[in-house]
Amino acid sequence: MAKAPVAGEVKTRLAATVGDARAALLAHAALLDTLAVCEAVFPPGRRVVALAGTIDRSVEPAVLRDALTGWDVVDQVGPTFGHRLAAAHRAVHVTHGGPVVQVGMDTPHLTGRHLEHVVATTSSGRPVLGQAHDGGWWVLATTSAEDVAGLHLVPMSRPDTWVHTRAAIEDATGTVLPTAELGDVDTAADARAVAATAPHTRFARAWHQLGPTLESRTA
């Protein structure tokens, strides 16, 4: 799940500190990092991006289009993010088969090992849900389209989103298995922490290129 990095339309909480243009640059870097790590784990034919927004209005659209080569790009469908998540899982189960491992673009420090552990855990036949530090979640792996039956009812972007998501999936199909907990990037403080955690990523380079003024705001 991703959103085209268009200034003023992505990372609004981060933009409150760094500005719309810089937030879009950071979102662009995070998306490129995410695509790259997924490509290292999942083979061609097993990569899908459910995209919101317009690539032509995004940061460096040619670079993004090139990065999406080898991916099946589909539109996000539904009135709320919960609806769009559920629709994407169902669609990929139909078009590509399961399991479906879904991440967003908020964890540029994601590694291949994280994803490989999730894939290995799905061999049990159970869905996998990875909690984020802020109470949300960073990964949902489904082994059946039925796993997301109640996902459209889950309140998103709240400190209890992970709890409600786990409950919704367990109501639909039973036990949900855990994986590693990760932080994600919502605020400038998050961005600073993630850049320190993964200093060799595009995201970290983009963050440090913004200059010491922003570093001081989040120290």
N, C-alpha and C positions, 0 to 999 in steps of 0.2 A: 504494500500500500504506500503510495507516494503522492506528493503534491508538487506540481511544477513550481520551481523556485522563482515566483514572480514577486517583485517588491511590493509590499503592502498587503500581500495575500498569504504569506507564510511566516511562521514563527513570530506571532504578534507580541507575545510576552517578552521574547528576546529583543524584538525591535523597540520595545519601550526604553531599553537602555542603549542599544547600538544603532538604532535607526533602521528604517525599512530597507534601504539598499544594502547595508551591511548584513542585516539578517538574511536577506535573500542570497547573498554570497555564501554565507555560512550554511544555509540550507542546501545550496547547490553542491558544496563540498561534501556535506554529509550524505547526500544522495549518491554521489559518485563513489564514495567510500563503501556505501552499502551495496551498490551494484557490484563492485569489484570483489568484495568478500563472498557474496552469494555466487558469483561466477566461479570462484575457486572451489566451491563445494558442490554446486548443482550443475549438471551437464546441459548442453544445448537441448532444447525440447522440453526442459523442466524448469523454465524460468518465465515468470509472468509478472508484469507490473500493472497493477490496477491504478491508473493515473487520474488525478483530478487537476483541473487547470489546463492552461494552454502553453505548450512548449515554446511557441513562437514569441511569447511575451516574457519568457523566463530569462534568467541569467545565462549568457553564452549558449543560446539554443543549439548551435551547431555542435558544440561539445557534448551537450546532453543527448542529442540525436545519435551521435556517434557512440556514446556509452550505452545506448539502448539497443544497439545492433546485436542481434542474437536473442533478444527478448521478445516475447509476445506482449504487446502493449494493448490494454483494454481500458475502457472508461469505467470509472466508479459509478455505481448505479444505486440510487435510493435517497430518501429525503433526509436521513440522519446518518452520522458516521457509523452507528451500530448497524443500520440497514445495509450500508455500503460494505462493511466488513463481512457480514453474513452472505450477501450476494456474491462477493468475490470468492469466498470459500466454496460456495455451492457451484459456481461457474467453473472453477478450476478442477473440482472433483469430476465434473462432467467432461471437460475438455482434455484434461491431462491425467486424471486418476489421482488417487491418494497414495501416501499421506500428503497433506498440504501444509507446508511450513511458512507461516506468514510473519513478516517483520515490517516495521515502518522505516522511516529515514531519520529517526531521532537518536539512533545509537551508532554513531560513526566509529566507536571503539569496539564494535562487534567483531569477533574473530571467527575464523573457520572452526576452531575447536568448540566454540559455543554452539554453532549450527550443527556440527557433527554429533555433539551430545544430544541435541534435540532429536535429530534423525534416529539415532540409536535408541532413544527412549520410546519413540513411536512404534518400535518393533513389538512392543507389548500389545499393540492394538488399541491403546488408550490415547486420548488427547493429552497434549502437553501445554502448560501455561507458565510462562516465565514472568515473575513479578518484577516491577520496576521500583526503584528506591522511593518514589513519591506516592506509591500506592496504586499506580496503574500497572500496565504490563507491557513487555517489549516483544514477546513472541507468543503466538498461538499456533500450535500444530494440531491439525484435525485429521483423524483417520477415516472419518465418514462425514458426509454432508449433514447428517442428522445432529452432529455435535454442536452446530451453531443455531439450533432451532429457536433458542431464546435470546440470542445475542442482540437482536434489534431492540430489546427492552432494557438493556444495560445502560445506566448513565455513564457517559464517557467523561474523561478529563477531570476526574475527582479522586480524592484520596482513598475512596473505597471502591474504585472501579475494578481492581483485581478481585476483591472479595465478591462483588456482584457477578463478575464474569465467571469465576469459578463456580459459583452457585448455579448460574444459568446453565452452564454446560453439564454439571453434575445432575441437575434436574432432568436434562435431556437424555444423557447417555451413561451416567455413573461416574466412576472415579476419574479425576483429573490428576495427572502426574506433574511434579514440579521440575524445574531446571534452574540454572544459575540465575541469581538476581543481578540486574544491571541498573545503572542510572541511565537517564535519558536527558535530552537537551530541550528544556523549556525556557529557561532563563539564562541571563548572562553568567550568573554564578555556576549554573550547570555547564555552560559552554567552557568556562575556564577549567573546571574540574575534569571534563572529558578530554580537553586538549592536553592536560597534564598526564592523564592516564594513557593516552595513545598519541605520543608526540610525533610519530612518523606518518600520521594520516594527513590526507588533504585538509580535513577539518582543522587539525591543529595548526597547520601552516597558515590556513586562512585566518584563524583566530589571532595568531601572533602578528600577522601582517596588518591587522587593524590598529596596532600601536599601543604604547604604554598607557595612554589615557584610559582606554577601556579596561586594561588590566587593573588599574587603580580603582576603578568603580566597583570591581567585584572582589577586591582583596579583603 
